[in-house]
Amino acid sequence: MNLPSPIVLPAGASAPDGVVRLQDWGVIRATGPEAAHFLHGQLTQDIEQLDAGVARLAGYCSAKGRLLASFVVTRPAADELLLACSADLLAATLKRLSMFVLRAKCKLSDASGELHVYGAAGATAAAIGLRAGQCRSTGEGHWIGLADAAGVARVLHLRQATAAAPALPALDAAAWAWLEVASGVPRIVAATGEQFVPQMVNLELVGGVNFQKGCYPGQELVARSQYRGTLKRRTFLFTSPVAAQPAQEVFDPTDPAQPAGMVVNAASWRDSTIVLA
């Protein structure tokens, strides 16, 4: 595998443009007067200070500081938060979070049937006019600006299921997946649950960890990794000659008996395979 600097679109490929339904994403909804306070005590991000019009990345850790899930979080109303995450770990994450609600005035639910997740890229995304971390709500749903990838604009769209599909150009799902990996922003999936401390996947470098907020599960271990220099692994973006899958181990050919790393996310498009590992 070779480290590109910087990552560029595959040879001969024009910038992807359009919108695609993201079947591998889902949405958790938290409602109630104490929803923000509850999530603030569970996630790596400052949720209580999350304002309307702003989206943030966040992680949900085990008591050992290992990521169980990662989210794109937005707050369309004072008593409502939406957490977009990988669909394959949504049910388990929702169940675990619900165990700790106790007497908090917060209701958690799977909103994936009500809000379908779309990804927009290229000129279509740029025309929406949102920078990374900005969001806008309309009657059709919520638009969230994401980090650019290989110079291509990206937007996440949580669309009301009752609304018709966006009347926009269709985007190749493989192109979106490639751009997601190229952005360098990790997404925890079921296969990689509990494999990484947030800093191993650079979650704090992309704004997904707040070190000034109060406690959350695993906070002590996450802080120790940050301030005591105990971190021994980091995530890098590589090209690969072969397809790869999340949680697949990576080996150095000079030491084939010992794994040198693990794939976080991977995607192939236009004869180009890239991995976060």
Secondary structure, DSSP 8 states (H G I E B T S, - for coil): -B--SS----TT-----EEEE-TTEEEEEEESTTHHHHHHTTBSS--TT--TTBEEEEEEE-TTS-EEEEEEEEEEETTEEEEEEEHHHHHHHHHHHHTTTTTSS-EEEE-TTTEEEEEEETHHHHHH---TTBEEEETTEEEEEEEEETTEEEEEEEEETTS---SS-B--HHHHHHHHHHTT-----GGGTTS--GGGGTTTTTT---SSS---TTHHHHHHHHHS--------EEEESS---TT-EEE-TTSTTSEEEE-SEEEEETTEEEEE-
